[in-house]
Amino acid sequence: MRINKQLSAVLKSRRDRCPKGPEGLAFPAADGTMHARERRSQSFEAVLKASRCHDITFHALRHTAASLMVMSGISLRAVQTMLGHSSIAVTERYAQLSPSFIEKEADLLSLDVQPGLGQLVALDGGAV
């Protein structure tokens, strides 16, 4: 997964404050090694508690990241590359758009915004 410079700096700072182990992890086990996949580290749990996000997983964070990237205007292809998805279809499953985002996107196609669209609707028998 590729990340932006700002997040990279945050994670490096976090890693520098953690116990040193062979992995150089931001959320290591107490001995500095990587956790088993199904367990969350105490340090990650502490971050979740501090942020009042108790019931969340790294997998859910990947979904959130994909959704936020797409709603920020990053292309599906770029999100696919950043998250290491095998196909655009996987990225589309990850990136869920919020209802307010969809509403704003739909408003971009208003007749007032798109010159000529009103005439097309009128030609098709619709009222403008």
Kinemage of the C-alpha trace (Angstrom):
@kinemage 1
@onewidth
@group {chain A} dominant
@subgroup {mainchain}
@vectorlist {calphas} color= white
{ca met a 1} P 0.000 0.000 0.000
{ca arg a 2} L 1.283 3.453 -0.850
{ca ile a 3} L 0.504 6.321 1.484
{ca asn a 4} L 0.879 10.073 1.318
{ca lys a 5} L 3.734 12.007 2.930
{ca gln a 6} L 1.616 13.295 5.812
{ca leu a 7} L 0.478 9.816 6.907
{ca ser a 8} L 3.981 8.467 6.363
{ca ala a 9} L 5.360 11.064 8.781
{ca val a 10} L 2.714 10.214 11.394
{ca leu a 11} L 3.433 6.483 11.172
{ca lys a 12} L 7.212 6.993 11.260
{ca ser a 13} L 6.829 9.131 14.373
{ca arg a 14} L 4.647 6.422 15.930
{ca arg a 15} L 7.168 3.731 14.985
{ca asp a 16} L 10.035 5.740 16.505
{ca arg a 17} L 8.229 5.803 19.865
{ca cys a 18} L 7.555 2.053 19.894
{ca pro a 19} L 9.735 -0.785 21.214
{ca lys a 20} L 12.385 -1.657 18.681
{ca gly a 21} L 12.094 -4.992 17.021
{ca pro a 22} L 13.254 -6.518 13.777
{ca glu a 23} L 10.135 -5.350 11.934
{ca gly a 24} L 10.168 -1.560 12.617
{ca leu a 25} L 6.401 -1.564 13.163
{ca ala a 26} L 4.108 1.302 14.187
{ca phe a 27} L 1.877 -1.014 16.294
{ca pro a 28} L 4.137 -3.884 17.411
{ca ala a 29} L 3.584 -6.546 20.062
{ca ala a 30} L 5.207 -5.856 23.441
{ca asp a 31} L 8.415 -7.567 22.268
{ca gly a 32} L 8.565 -5.458 19.084
{ca thr a 33} L 7.483 -8.245 16.731
{ca met a 34} L 4.498 -8.437 14.421
{ca his a 35} L 1.175 -9.547 15.861
{ca ala a 36} L -0.746 -12.558 14.744
{ca arg a 37} L -3.143 -11.405 12.020
{ca glu a 38} L -6.276 -11.999 14.081
{ca arg a 39} L -5.101 -10.005 17.120
{ca arg a 40} L -4.817 -6.269 17.606
{ca ser a 41} L -1.862 -4.874 19.512
{ca gln a 42} L -2.223 -3.134 22.852
{ca ser a 43} L -0.767 0.019 21.319
{ca phe a 44} L -3.338 -0.046 18.514
{ca glu a 45} L -6.064 -0.692 21.100
{ca ala a 46} L -4.831 2.358 23.047
{ca val a 47} L -5.037 4.521 19.919
{ca leu a 48} L -8.561 3.237 19.237
{ca lys a 49} L -9.616 3.948 22.824
{ca ala a 50} L -8.160 7.468 22.707
{ca ser a 51} L -10.018 8.152 19.461
{ca arg a 52} L -13.236 6.550 20.807
{ca cys a 53} L -13.241 4.015 17.955
{ca his a 54} L -13.438 0.778 19.903
{ca asp a 55} L -14.817 -1.724 17.427
{ca ile a 56} L -12.659 -1.300 14.334
{ca thr a 57} L -10.165 -3.419 12.426
{ca phe a 58} L -7.333 -2.672 10.027
{ca his a 59} L -9.555 -4.175 7.326
{ca ala a 60} L -12.304 -1.634 8.120
{ca leu a 61} L -9.677 1.112 7.981
{ca arg a 62} L -8.732 -0.045 4.461
{ca his a 63} L -12.390 0.256 3.411
{ca thr a 64} L -12.573 3.721 4.955
{ca ala a 65} L -9.346 4.779 3.242
{ca ala a 66} L -10.619 3.586 -0.148
{ca ser a 67} L -13.930 5.402 0.305
{ca leu a 68} L -12.317 8.648 1.426
{ca met a 69} L -9.807 8.571 -1.431
{ca val a 70} L -12.493 8.095 -4.078
{ca met a 71} L -14.719 10.781 -2.548
{ca ser a 72} L -11.688 13.112 -2.560
{ca gly a 73} L -11.394 12.696 -6.307
{ca ile a 74} L -8.621 10.105 -6.513
{ca ser a 75} L -9.206 7.767 -9.451
{ca leu a 76} L -10.225 4.156 -8.880
{ca arg a 77} L -7.068 3.067 -10.715
{ca ala a 78} L -4.861 5.059 -8.333
{ca val a 79} L -6.729 3.702 -5.286
{ca gln a 80} L -6.324 0.180 -6.692
{ca thr a 81} L -2.568 0.724 -6.951
{ca met a 82} L -2.236 2.320 -3.517
{ca leu a 83} L -4.157 -0.449 -1.750
{ca gly a 84} L -2.640 -3.240 -3.828
{ca his a 85} L -5.951 -4.596 -5.102
{ca ser a 86} L -5.817 -7.243 -7.810
{ca ser a 87} L -8.544 -5.569 -9.876
{ca ile a 88} L -10.707 -2.473 -10.187
{ca ala a 89} L -13.679 -4.653 -9.156
{ca val a 90} L -12.091 -5.214 -5.731
{ca thr a 91} L -11.490 -1.477 -5.370
{ca glu a 92} L -15.113 -0.769 -6.288
{ca arg a 93} L -16.241 -3.131 -3.499
{ca tyr a 94} L -13.953 -1.349 -1.030
{ca ala a 95} L -14.918 2.215 -1.969
{ca gln a 96} L -18.409 2.863 -0.636
{ca leu a 97} L -19.745 6.334 -1.383
{ca ser a 98} L -21.658 8.230 1.284
{ca pro a 99} L -25.237 9.320 0.517
{ca ser a 100} L -24.299 13.002 0.886
{ca phe a 101} L -21.423 12.533 -1.584
{ca ile a 102} L -23.756 10.880 -4.109
{ca glu a 103} L -26.266 13.725 -3.677
{ca lys a 104} L -23.553 16.336 -4.333
{ca glu a 105} L -22.365 14.414 -7.393
{ca ala a 106} L -25.931 14.224 -8.742
{ca asp a 107} L -26.275 17.991 -8.299
{ca leu a 108} L -23.325 18.477 -10.677
{ca leu a 109} L -25.622 17.355 -13.500
{ca ser a 110} L -28.302 19.965 -12.911
{ca leu a 111} L -29.737 21.640 -16.010
{ca asp a 112} L -28.403 24.988 -14.823
{ca val a 113} L -24.816 23.746 -14.591
{ca gln a 114} L -24.548 21.890 -17.878
{ca pro a 115} L -25.083 24.199 -20.891
{ca gly a 116} L -26.995 22.474 -23.672
{ca leu a 117} L -28.436 19.750 -21.458
{ca gly a 118} L -31.736 21.657 -21.190
{ca gln a 119} L -32.110 21.656 -24.971
{ca leu a 120} L -31.417 17.905 -25.097
{ca val a 121} L -34.106 17.243 -22.494
{ca ala a 122} L -36.549 19.495 -24.399
{ca leu a 123} L -35.818 17.678 -27.678
{ca asp a 124} L -36.560 14.382 -25.944
{ca gly a 125} L -40.019 15.622 -24.981
{ca gly a 126} L -39.195 16.669 -21.442
{ca ala a 127} L -39.984 20.042 -19.944
{ca val a 128} L -37.176 22.402 -18.991
